[in-house]
Amino acid sequence: MSLFSNQAGVWPVEEPRSEDTQPVIIPAIQVGITLEVLIYVALVFLSLVLRVVQLGHAPLDDAEAQQALAALRTADDRVSGEALVAESPLTFGLNVLSFAVVPASNTAARLPVALAGVLLTLSPVLWRRYLNPLPPLIASFLLAVSPVTLLAARTMSPVVWTMLLAVIAPWLVLRYVETRDSRWAVAATASCAAMIFLTEPAGFLTFLALAFGVIFAWLIDDDPETDLNSAIRKLIHDWPWANGLLAAGIVIALTATGFFWFPSGLTNIGNTLWEGLRGFVVRPDDRPIALPVWIGLRYETALWLFGLVAAYRAVREGGFFERALVGWALAGTLWSLGYAGADSAHALWLTIPVTMLVALAITGWITEKSTGFWNVPAWAVPAHAVLTAALWMIVGVSLIMLGKRLLIDLPYQADDFGALLTTLFKGIYSESQDFAAGTVDQIEIQPGVFVFAYILRQIQSRIMITILVPLLNAVLFFLVGSLWGARSGWRGYALGTLAAGLLLSMGL
């Protein structure tokens, strides 16, 4: 034995033997980072930037302020006033924790839901095992740039929590069906209970929409080789109801009370259920009929239009999963039209299932292989899509500038649209804007209303671009179809049109 010393002290160490001096080969640990992982990292960064940057810049609206103030009065005894009842027990509990950790601010109030929005963006990756890698990746991108999803996440809407659980709960059910491990079923039961009791007043409607989606897919199933009736009956029979309901009760109690930090939080659950039922008959004064539908059509126009095409294809050719998404979207449409308590964030009732349907459709357009007579190069469809998107962007920008000319540059007295059209078609007007030389012409478009000629010329130019560029897009479509078949033409045209629609939706 010999002694080896260091700064900490002295300890005995055996003399090394000859056989111990041989080098030991340790297997190298290889860590592979795939392109898919890098894309998901980029999507996380993009989602965080869009949802968190300047989160507290805009003031809280009335609903946000009530939710935040209810949590602040619970977290800080120095804040005076009577206790407020929160609309969302889950958001209330997280806000209490947020205010207990960081100083109260608009950012602290909105941060939990904003982070939930990031998780919602990534939630499709759970379905990678069943849908293959590409559809969840596309769905995550669509959710990351979705205006409705972004608006809900930045305005403290508890609907984000509902939709996050609506993606997670069916995945947990499917994991139980696949493995028969009761832990998945218990987690699924707790997730559904949280969706109904903890997220928002209309959370139970989302649960019913999911159930209707399953029933819809079940009813229209036409595959003679599947026996869904016996499979569903067996699933219900084998489900661990006792453990699941016990876990659901524990999750609800702990979440609503902040692990019994604020026992009064249980009252928020009753208020949530009451407000949900009250939403069938009482409509807020500032909320129009079918508000979620109008919001979706305004901000998700391209996505919803392509969703209709994808839904039609899913009903005719899709499997159980695609048809369940269609059923979910149908139920969401019904709630959006008939539920008086629905707000703008409830457009997610349609956006989430439609996004998944569109992602599956895009996957088919991208991965479809050419067959038969046509030998389509790998670059043909993407190149066609890029050119189509560029042309549609030109049209979109031209329409925006045309609207600016009509709404801003024309005098407010110009209220006769027919007279304006007649003037525009009389001839080509001068673009001269030399005010110093006095060469700027004015044109009378209706009695006593004059407009500078160069403004009319710019309106004419925008109208010409708006008319001619779509014709050029049609020529491009027929050219691609003649070279590589109509199927390739439709694929490139659809991808390009959708891409342009998404870009324009983000900027509007």
Beta strands, then each sheet from edge to edge (+ up, - down):
strand 1: 2-6
strand 2: 9-13
strand 3: 442-446
strand 4: 449-452
sheet 1: 1+ 2-
sheet 2: 3+ 4-
end
